[in-house]
Amino acid sequence: MIETNLFKRRLTKEKVLLKEMLEGLDSLDTMKLRTNFLSNNSKTDWSLNFPIHNCYPTPLCSGNCYACSGPITFKNSIKKSLKLEHTIENHQEYALLKLVDEITRHKLTNLRYSGGGDLSENSASFILAVAARLPNVIFWGFTRKISIAKLLHNSLPNIKAIFSIDSSTTEKTLNEIYANNWKTAWLYTSQDDEIPDDIYITFANHKNGRLDNTLPTLTSECPAIRNHDVKCDSCRHCFNF
């Protein structure tokens, strides 16, 4: 049975924290993110983590969301994602210069733009502006939103976008994906999954940070799923196209 409680709980937490953060403010400037925009994790190294209220999840996505358990759900992590989004929307030049500076200081050659959550149209436009400033850095990630895929696909040479799907993705969405020839990632949740032949990469399901070991390894599977020594920067499959 699909459990959506964790997704709903995270969504509620975002709404409560955002209300608390906005109440009683003398100025929206107080919401500006002054600490690091980038977040760090063991797999992607550095990423931008956004709120999940931007997401349009399928039933399987919301029931198995990796952004709904673990450290990424801690209060400070959620507050950072909310402040990041606010800063991008309300302090665009500041946000642009700050992220360019962080990427340059860390000497990054690639950056995942959706380490958690999904992009809004404003944040997608922001990523495009940063990518235009840093043409030698690859900006890559995943989306489940047609509007975001259309904004990013074939926009700049250093922008890479993969559309995430699963067995609960609607036929209407699949038709749009195939009509646009977008690369796809499959959330693999069952041995009975009928995975299309042209899937670019598959991700075996994790729940609460733990791999479902009943799922056999597929040739299209992300190698970091079962081998934690593999990092995105060394594999590069998700942005080397």
N, C-alpha and C positions, 0 to 999 in steps of 0.2 A: 504494500500500500504506500502511496506517495505521501510523504509528510511535508506539509507546507508551514508548519508551526514556526520553524526557525526563521523562515523568510518573513513571515508576518511579524514575528517578534523583533527582528532587526529593523523592519520598516517602521514599526511603532516606536522603537527606540530612537530612530532618526527624527521622526516627527516631534517627539517630546523634547529631545535635545535642541533641535532647531528653534522650537518655541521658547525654550528657556534662554537660549543664546540671544534671541531677538528682543525678548521682553525687557523693557526698561533701558534700552540703549539710547544714549544721547546722540550717537552718530553711527551710521553703518560702517564707518571707518574702524570701529572697534572689532568688527568681524573680519577684518583683513588678516590673512594668514601671514605672519611675520617669521615663523619658523620655516624649516625646510619644506618645500613642496613635494620633494621626492620621498617615497617610502622604500624601505629595504626589506628584502626577503631572500631566503636561501636559494630559490630557484631562478627567479628572473633578475636577481641582484637589485636593480632599481626599477621603480614603477610609479605611475600616478594612480592613486586610488580614489575613485569617485563614489558618491552615495548610490545605494541601490534603488532609491526612488526614481532614478532615471531608467530603470530596467523595464523591458516588456518580456517577462519570462514565459516560457512554456510551462505546462504543469510539471514536467520532469526537471526543468531547470530550477524552478522555485523549490522543488522538493529535495534537491541535491546541491543547493548553492554553496560553493566553497567560501563565499564572503559572509556566510551566516553562522560560522563557528570559528573558534580559535581567537588569536590575538587581534585579528582584523575587526572583530566585533566589540573590542574593549571600548569603553567610553571615550578615551582620548583619541583612539583611531577614528571613530565615527565623527567626532567633533572636527578632527583635521580634515576629513573628506568634505564635510559641510562647509568649512571655512575655505577650502580650496575652491570649491564650486562658486561660492559667493565672491571670492576675490577675482576669479576669472570673469565673472559676469559684471562686476561693479568697479574693478580697478585694472582694466585690461592692459594698459601700458606697463604698470608696475608688475603685473603677473608675467607678462611677456619677458621683460628684462630680468626678472628674478629667476625664472625657469631657465632661460638661456645661460645665465651665470652659473646656476647649479650644474647643468649638464656639462658646461665647459670646465668647471672646477674638477668634476669627477672624471673628466676625460672619457665620457661615454661615447660609444660608437652606435649604440642602439638604446631605445627606451620603450618599454611597454606602457601604453597610454590607458589601459583599462585593467590595472592590477586587481581592482575590485569595482563592482558596479558597471555601468555602461555610460556612454557619452550622451550628453544633451547636444542639441544643435549648436549652442553657444560654445560648449567645450570642444566640440569637433572643429569649429572654425578657429578656435584658439590653437589647437594642435597644428592645424594647417599653417597658421601664422608663425609659430615657433619653428616648424619644419622648413619653412621658406627662409628663415634666418640661419638655419643650421643644415645646409644641404648634404653634409657628409655624415649626418646622424640619421639612422633609420628609426622611424616611429612606427610601432607595430602593435597590434592587439586584435581583439575579437568584439563582435557586436551581434545582437539579435534584433537590431532595428533597421528596417528597410531604409528609412530616411538617412541614417548615419552611413550606411554602406554606400548609398548614392553620393553622399558628400565626399567620402574618402576615396572611393574606387577611381583609379586612373587620375587622381588629382595632382600629385607630385611624385617624382620617381622615388623619393625616400619615405613615402607613406605606404604602409602595408596593412591591409584589413582582411580579416577572415570572418565569414559569417558562421555563427554557431547554430547547429540544428541538432535534433534528436528525434526519436520515434513519435513524439507528441507534437512536432512542428506541423502546422497546417499545410494543406495542399496548396493553398493560395500563396503562402510564403515561399514554399519550395518552387513553385512556378516562376515567381519573381526572381529568385536566386538563379535558377537555370537560364532564364531569359537574359540575365545580365552577366552570366559566366563568372560569378564570384567564387572564389575558393571557399571551401567549407570545412568546418570542424564538427565532429560527431561526438556527443556525450553518450558513452557506451554504458548502459545500465543493466543489460540483460543478455544472457547467452542467446536469447531468441531474437535479438535485434536484427532486422534486415537492413544492413548497412549498404548504402549505394556504392557502386564500384568506383565512382569518381571522387570520393571523399579525400580531401587533402591530408587530414590528420585526425586521429581518434584519441579520445581521452577516456580511459577506464574510470568508472565512477568512484569517487571518494565520498564518504559520509563521516562527518565530524573528524575530518583529517585522516581517516583510515581507508586504505584501498580495499575494495571488494575483491578478495582473492579468489572468488568463484569464477571471475571473468578471465577467460584465456587471453594470452597475449596475442595481439594482432600485428601484422607487418606494418600497418599504418599508424600504430600507436606511438604517442609521445614517449621517447625513451626515458625521460625523467620520471615517469609515473612509477616505475619499478626500480630504477637505479638513481638514487639520490645524489650520486656523484656527477651525474649529467646536469649541466646548467644550460640555460637558454643561450647564453653568449657563446658557448662552444658548439652547441647543436646547430642553431641558427635556421632550422627548417621553417619556422613560422614567419620568417621575414626574408628568407633567401630565395625570392621568386620575383 
